[in-house]
């Protein structure tokens, strides 16, 4: 099932996602996709300033929420999971 992006976007004025929401979404993605500890994903998902895959994932989640004007919901989590899987598959293919 593909989530409808229009349903999970906030049509009203959008504010910067709060840190707690970003952390919860990133942790859920981390657990669901079983991302390993380490730093191999920093340059793929992060800015290069992070110190771990977990920090890079938080950076990526925050950027996705901002780029797509998403509000943190369960539908957003499904969307982010699909986008992250696509991104990680591209990374694997490029390695």
MMTF fields as JSON, N, C-alpha, C and O atoms, coordinates in Angstrom:
{
  "mmtfVersion": "1.0.0",
  "mmtfProducer": "UNKNOWN",
  "numBonds": 379,
  "numAtoms": 380,
  "numGroups": 95,
  "numChains": 1,
  "numModels": 1,
  "chainsPerModel": [1],
  "groupsPerChain": [95],
  "chainIdList": ["A"],
  "bondAtomList": [4, 2, 8, 6, 12, 10, 16, 14, 20, 18, 24, 22, 28, 26, 32, 30, 36, 34, 40, 38, 44, 42, 48, 46, 52, 50, 56, 54, 60, 58, 64, 62, 68, 66, 72, 70, 76, 74, 80, 78, 84, 82, 88, 86, 92, 90, 96, 94, 100, 98, 104, 102, 108, 106, 112, 110, 116, 114, 120, 118, 124, 122, 128, 126, 132, 130, 136, 134, 140, 138, 144, 142, 148, 146, 152, 150, 156, 154, 160, 158, 164, 162, 168, 166, 172, 170, 176, 174, 180, 178, 184, 182, 188, 186, 192, 190, 196, 194, 200, 198, 204, 202, 208, 206, 212, 210, 216, 214, 220, 218, 224, 222, 228, 226, 232, 230, 236, 234, 240, 238, 244, 242, 248, 246, 252, 250, 256, 254, 260, 258, 264, 262, 268, 266, 272, 270, 276, 274, 280, 278, 284, 282, 288, 286, 292, 290, 296, 294, 300, 298, 304, 302, 308, 306, 312, 310, 316, 314, 320, 318, 324, 322, 328, 326, 332, 330, 336, 334, 340, 338, 344, 342, 348, 346, 352, 350, 356, 354, 360, 358, 364, 362, 368, 366, 372, 370, 376, 374],
  "bondOrderList": [1, 1, 1, 1, 1, 1, 1, 1, 1, 1, 1, 1, 1, 1, 1, 1, 1, 1, 1, 1, 1, 1, 1, 1, 1, 1, 1, 1, 1, 1, 1, 1, 1, 1, 1, 1, 1, 1, 1, 1, 1, 1, 1, 1, 1, 1, 1, 1, 1, 1, 1, 1, 1, 1, 1, 1, 1, 1, 1, 1, 1, 1, 1, 1, 1, 1, 1, 1, 1, 1, 1, 1, 1, 1, 1, 1, 1, 1, 1, 1, 1, 1, 1, 1, 1, 1, 1, 1, 1, 1, 1, 1, 1, 1],
  "groupList": [{"groupName": "UNK", "atomNameList": ["N", "CA", "C", "O"], "elementList": ["N", "C", "C", "O"], "formalChargeList": [0, 0, 0, 0], "bondAtomList": [1, 0, 2, 1, 3, 2], "bondOrderList": [1, 1, 2], "singleLetterCode": "X", "chemCompType": "L-PEPTIDE LINKING"}],
  "groupTypeList": [0, 0, 0, 0, 0, 0, 0, 0, 0, 0, 0, 0, 0, 0, 0, 0, 0, 0, 0, 0, 0, 0, 0, 0, 0, 0, 0, 0, 0, 0, 0, 0, 0, 0, 0, 0, 0, 0, 0, 0, 0, 0, 0, 0, 0, 0, 0, 0, 0, 0, 0, 0, 0, 0, 0, 0, 0, 0, 0, 0, 0, 0, 0, 0, 0, 0, 0, 0, 0, 0, 0, 0, 0, 0, 0, 0, 0, 0, 0, 0, 0, 0, 0, 0, 0, 0, 0, 0, 0, 0, 0, 0, 0, 0, 0],
  "groupIdList": [1, 2, 3, 4, 5, 6, 7, 8, 9, 10, 11, 12, 13, 14, 15, 16, 17, 18, 19, 20, 21, 22, 23, 24, 25, 26, 27, 28, 29, 30, 31, 32, 33, 34, 35, 36, 37, 38, 39, 40, 41, 42, 43, 44, 45, 46, 47, 48, 49, 50, 51, 52, 53, 54, 55, 56, 57, 58, 59, 60, 61, 62, 63, 64, 65, 66, 67, 68, 69, 70, 71, 72, 73, 74, 75, 76, 77, 78, 79, 80, 81, 82, 83, 84, 85, 86, 87, 88, 89, 90, 91, 92, 93, 94, 95],
  "secStructList": [7, 7, 7, 7, 2, 2, 2, 2, 5, 7, 7, 1, 7, 7, 7, 7, 7, 7, 2, 2, 2, 2, 2, 2, 2, 2, 2, 2, 2, 2, 2, 2, 2, 6, 7, 7, 1, 1, 1, 6, 6, 2, 2, 2, 2, 1, 7, 1, 7, 7, 1, 1, 2, 2, 2, 2, 2, 2, 2, 2, 2, 2, 2, 2, 2, 2, 2, 6, 6, 5, 7, 7, 1, 2, 2, 2, 2, 2, 2, 2, 2, 2, 2, 2, 2, 2, 2, 2, 2, 2, 2, 2, 2, 2, 7],
  "xCoordList": [0.834, 0.0, 0.88, 1.738, 0.674, 1.426, 0.634, -0.506, 1.231, 0.5, 0.327, 1.182, -0.771, -1.045, -0.315, -0.651, 0.68, 1.504, 0.66, 0.95, -0.361, -1.207, -1.916, -2.176, -2.23, -2.904, -1.983, -2.441, -0.699, 0.212, 0.957, 1.739, 0.711, 1.283, 0.358, -0.863, 0.945, 0.17, -0.189, 0.7, -1.469, -1.888, -1.873, -1.881, -1.85, -1.777, -0.322, 0.552, -0.059, 1.325, 2.136, 1.672, 3.334, 4.154, 5.266, 5.872, 5.524, 6.609, 7.687, 7.457, 8.833, 9.956, 9.579, 9.017, 9.884, 9.528, 10.282, 11.461, 9.587, 10.243, 11.199, 11.0, 12.216, 13.279, 12.745, 13.216, 11.778, 11.232, 10.543, 10.697, 9.801, 9.147, 10.167, 10.017, 11.197, 12.265, 12.928, 13.154, 13.239, 13.899, 13.015, 13.504, 11.727, 10.818, 10.713, 10.776, 10.556, 10.469, 11.771, 11.748, 12.902, 14.199, 14.409, 14.909, 14.038, 14.193, 13.305, 13.724, 12.084, 11.179, 11.752, 11.694, 12.294, 12.913, 14.144, 14.363, 14.933, 16.145, 15.815, 16.474, 14.799, 14.396, 13.772, 14.084, 12.899, 12.193, 13.151, 12.984, 14.152, 15.084, 16.379, 17.272, 16.481, 17.633, 18.954, 19.856, 19.032, 20.241, 21.339, 21.138, 22.482, 23.602, 24.232, 24.173, 24.832, 25.645, 26.829, 27.171, 27.432, 28.588, 28.425, 27.619, 29.208, 29.189, 29.14, 29.388, 28.827, 28.833, 27.785, 27.937, 26.721, 25.638, 25.698, 24.839, 26.693, 26.77, 26.753, 25.979, 27.584, 27.674, 26.511, 26.249, 25.803, 24.653, 23.388, 22.605, 23.185, 21.957, 22.139, 21.184, 23.335, 23.571, 24.249, 24.213, 24.866, 25.572, 27.077, 27.826, 27.511, 28.934, 29.439, 30.583, 28.591, 28.986, 28.541, 28.948, 27.71, 27.218, 28.328, 29.324, 28.138, 29.138, 28.679, 29.441, 27.435, 26.924, 25.817, 25.276, 25.497, 24.375, 23.073, 22.227, 22.907, 21.682, 21.53, 20.435, 22.617, 22.559, 22.279, 21.508, 22.889, 22.65, 21.196, 20.603, 20.626, 19.224, 18.316, 17.335, 18.627, 17.837, 17.932, 16.934, 19.119, 19.297, 18.455, 17.805, 18.469, 17.707, 16.211, 15.502, 15.722, 14.293, 13.883, 12.872, 14.661, 14.336, 14.287, 13.379, 15.249, 15.287, 14.069, 13.503, 13.668, 12.497, 11.228, 10.389, 11.092, 9.92, 9.854, 8.786, 11.001, 11.045, 10.833, 10.052, 11.526, 11.448, 10.036, 9.611, 9.316, 7.981, 6.863, 5.688, 7.231, 6.253, 5.347, 4.124, 5.958, 5.207, 4.997, 5.842, 3.869, 3.626, 3.911, 3.612, 4.475, 4.82, 3.573, 2.945, 3.226, 2.096, 2.526, 3.64, 1.642, 1.938, 2.041, 2.867, 1.204, 1.293, 2.646, 3.237, 3.123, 4.427, 5.51, 6.442, 5.399, 6.372, 6.413, 7.493, 5.26, 5.204, 5.876, 6.662, 5.574, 6.193, 7.715, 8.46, 8.165, 9.604, 10.283, 11.399, 9.622, 10.203, 10.408, 11.451, 9.416, 9.539, 10.65, 11.424, 10.728, 11.759, 13.156, 14.108, 13.27, 14.565, 15.003, 16.174, 14.081, 14.424, 14.908, 15.88, 14.242, 14.677, 16.083, 16.94, 16.301, 17.597, 18.712, 19.793, 18.442, 19.456, 19.711, 20.841, 18.678, 18.877, 19.741, 20.589, 19.534, 20.391, 21.834, 22.769, 22.004, 23.343, 24.033, 25.205, 23.308, 23.861, 24.275, 25.332, 23.455, 23.754, 24.968, 25.714, 25.171, 26.298, 27.615, 28.682, 27.536, 28.783, 29.614, 30.683],
  "yCoordList": [-1.177, 0.0, 1.243, 1.4, 2.101, 3.336, 4.463, 4.718, 5.148, 6.232, 7.401, 7.66, 8.089, 9.261, 10.44, 10.872, 10.959, 12.034, 13.254, 13.945, 13.53, 14.695, 14.566, 15.571, 13.343, 13.147, 13.373, 13.725, 13.172, 13.311, 14.64, 14.918, 15.458, 16.788, 17.722, 17.568, 18.673, 19.658, 20.781, 21.465, 20.985, 22.017, 23.408, 24.41, 23.472, 24.767, 25.205, 24.554, 26.284, 26.728, 25.626, 24.999, 25.407, 24.305, 24.86, 25.883, 24.178, 24.581, 23.505, 22.386, 23.847, 22.925, 21.766, 21.986, 20.518, 19.377, 19.418, 19.769, 19.055, 19.064, 17.875, 16.841, 18.04, 17.047, 15.706, 14.662, 15.712, 14.464, 13.658, 12.438, 14.314, 13.615, 13.034, 11.904, 13.799, 13.326, 12.098, 11.106, 12.159, 11.03, 9.783, 8.675, 9.954, 8.807, 8.159, 6.935, 8.971, 8.434, 7.742, 6.656, 8.362, 7.778, 6.454, 5.491, 6.407, 5.175, 4.069, 2.914, 4.418, 3.418, 2.888, 1.686, 3.764, 3.335, 2.472, 1.453, 2.897, 2.168, 0.738, -0.207, 0.583, -0.754, -1.569, -2.749, -0.952, -1.673, -2.182, -3.29, -1.377, -1.749, -2.342, -2.698, -2.449, -3.048, -2.454, -3.171, -1.143, -0.447, -0.702, -0.536, -1.1, -1.462, -0.231, 0.872, -0.441, 0.605, 0.858, 0.015, 1.985, 2.313, 3.677, 4.494, 3.91, 5.232, 5.16, 6.161, 4.0, 3.819, 4.605, 4.842, 5.016, 5.724, 7.242, 7.961, 7.72, 9.155, 9.984, 10.935, 9.643, 10.465, 10.224, 11.056, 9.106, 8.823, 9.484, 10.044, 9.421, 9.941, 11.281, 12.046, 11.562, 12.751, 13.865, 13.925, 14.742, 15.883, 15.678, 16.452, 14.63, 14.383, 14.831, 14.558, 15.518, 16.005, 15.075, 15.253, 14.086, 13.158, 12.192, 12.031, 11.562, 10.632, 9.184, 8.283, 8.946, 7.581, 7.464, 8.461, 6.214, 5.967, 6.489, 7.017, 6.345, 6.805, 8.321, 8.814, 9.052, 10.506, 10.871, 11.792, 10.166, 10.425, 10.154, 10.883, 9.111, 8.803, 9.91, 10.265, 10.458, 11.578, 12.785, 13.463, 13.05, 14.152, 13.922, 14.842, 12.691, 12.351, 12.507, 13.065, 12.016, 12.117, 13.585, 13.977, 14.382, 15.814, 16.465, 17.245, 16.15, 16.722, 16.293, 17.098, 15.034, 14.551, 15.258, 15.645, 15.423, 16.118, 17.547, 18.032, 18.212, 19.583, 19.645, 20.463, 18.784, 18.809, 18.554, 19.137, 17.682, 17.294, 17.934, 17.621, 18.824, 19.468, 18.439, 18.583, 17.41, 16.316, 16.553, 17.131, 16.099, 16.094, 14.678, 13.714, 14.527, 13.203, 12.393, 12.648, 11.429, 10.535, 9.119, 8.904, 8.163, 6.784, 6.675, 5.923, 7.424, 7.422, 7.965, 7.468, 8.977, 9.543, 8.494, 8.402, 7.704, 6.653, 5.656, 5.245, 5.272, 4.352, 4.98, 4.324, 6.24, 6.95, 7.003, 6.714, 7.374, 7.47, 6.111, 6.025, 5.061, 3.729, 3.359, 2.824, 3.644, 3.331, 4.163, 3.649, 5.43, 6.304, 5.886, 5.898, 5.52, 5.088, 3.781, 3.625, 2.846, 1.585, 1.849, 1.238, 2.754, 3.105, 3.709, 3.363, 4.604, 5.266, 4.278, 4.329, 3.382, 2.392, 1.396, 0.943, 1.056, 0.175, 0.843, 0.193, 2.146, 2.892, 2.9, 2.713, 3.12, 3.143, 1.805, 1.749, 0.729, -0.622, -0.85, -1.422, -0.41, -0.606, 0.213, -0.202, 1.369, 2.24, 1.823, 2.269, 0.96, 0.551, -0.356, -0.784],
  "zCoordList": [0.0, 0.0, 0.0, 0.869, -0.947, -1.04, -0.398, -0.786, 0.59, 1.227, 0.267, -0.58, 0.411, -0.401, 0.223, 1.326, -0.483, 0.058, 0.4, 1.377, -0.37, -0.088, 1.257, 1.919, 1.662, 2.943, 4.134, 5.22, 3.933, 5.072, 5.077, 5.986, 4.059, 4.057, 4.806, 4.779, 5.46, 6.196, 5.243, 4.736, 4.99, 4.047, 4.672, 3.957, 5.977, 6.655, 6.733, 6.162, 7.422, 7.553, 8.239, 9.192, 7.748, 8.244, 9.115, 8.797, 10.208, 11.088, 11.073, 10.614, 11.566, 11.634, 12.55, 13.623, 12.136, 12.98, 14.308, 14.357, 15.373, 16.678, 16.784, 16.147, 17.585, 17.723, 18.201, 17.75, 19.098, 19.636, 18.528, 18.47, 17.666, 16.556, 15.597, 15.13, 15.304, 14.419, 15.025, 14.332, 16.311, 16.971, 16.992, 16.772, 17.252, 17.275, 15.893, 15.773, 14.861, 13.502, 13.111, 12.532, 13.426, 13.084, 13.825, 13.244, 15.077, 15.854, 15.295, 15.216, 14.908, 14.324, 13.007, 12.747, 12.191, 10.928, 11.196, 10.54, 12.163, 12.521, 12.931, 12.498, 13.762, 14.223, 13.099, 12.939, 12.326, 11.266, 10.194, 9.683, 9.856, 8.797, 9.341, 8.572, 10.651, 11.319, 10.81, 10.377, 10.877, 10.447, 11.468, 12.671, 10.981, 11.842, 12.487, 11.944, 13.65, 14.267, 13.344, 12.514, 13.49, 12.676, 12.053, 12.499, 11.011, 10.385, 8.858, 8.185, 8.312, 6.86, 6.108, 4.909, 6.782, 6.093, 6.263, 5.751, 6.969, 7.258, 5.98, 5.873, 5.024, 3.815, 2.868, 2.0, 3.013, 2.156, 2.692, 1.925, 4.011, 4.602, 5.306, 5.442, 5.744, 6.552, 5.787, 4.558, 6.551, 5.966, 5.978, 5.381, 6.663, 6.829, 8.183, 8.548, 8.927, 10.249, 11.377, 12.525, 11.055, 12.063, 12.477, 11.773, 13.62, 14.139, 14.091, 14.442, 13.658, 13.626, 12.583, 12.103, 12.248, 11.344, 11.942, 11.221, 13.258, 13.921, 13.782, 13.511, 13.966, 13.804, 12.345, 12.076, 11.418, 9.999, 9.636, 8.841, 10.218, 9.959, 10.487, 9.833, 11.657, 12.187, 11.26, 11.014, 10.753, 9.804, 8.557, 8.06, 8.055, 6.853, 7.095, 6.257, 8.243, 8.567, 8.624, 8.041, 9.32, 9.444, 8.066, 7.779, 7.223, 5.877, 5.058, 4.319, 5.188, 4.453, 4.922, 4.109, 6.237, 6.766, 6.238, 5.864, 6.211, 5.709, 4.198, 3.711, 3.458, 1.991, 1.483, 0.486, 2.172, 1.714, 2.555, 2.365, 3.48, 4.378, 5.045, 5.054, 5.597, 6.214, 7.701, 8.386, 8.172, 9.613, 10.116, 9.41, 11.303, 11.82, 12.193, 13.221, 11.361, 11.608, 11.246, 10.769, 11.474, 11.072, 9.552, 9.035, 8.841, 7.38, 6.932, 5.974, 7.624, 7.311, 7.515, 6.715, 8.573, 8.837, 7.675, 7.25, 7.171, 6.033, 4.818, 4.134, 4.548, 3.431, 3.6, 2.664, 4.795, 5.049, 4.906, 4.393, 5.354, 5.24, 3.767, 3.392, 2.953, 1.525, 0.881, 0.073, 1.235, 0.675, 1.141, 0.36, 2.412, 2.939, 2.289, 1.943, 2.121, 1.448, 0.027, -0.418, -0.69, -2.051, -2.019, -2.833, -1.08, -0.975, -0.641, -1.229, 0.306, 0.691, -0.439, -0.621, -1.191, -2.35, -3.404, -4.016, -3.625, -4.575, -4.081, -4.859, -2.771, -2.194, -2.377, -2.749, -2.116, -2.298, -3.753, -4.017, -4.678, -6.098, -6.524, -7.411, -5.903, -6.256, -5.632, -6.054, -4.62, -3.928, -4.756, -4.32]
}
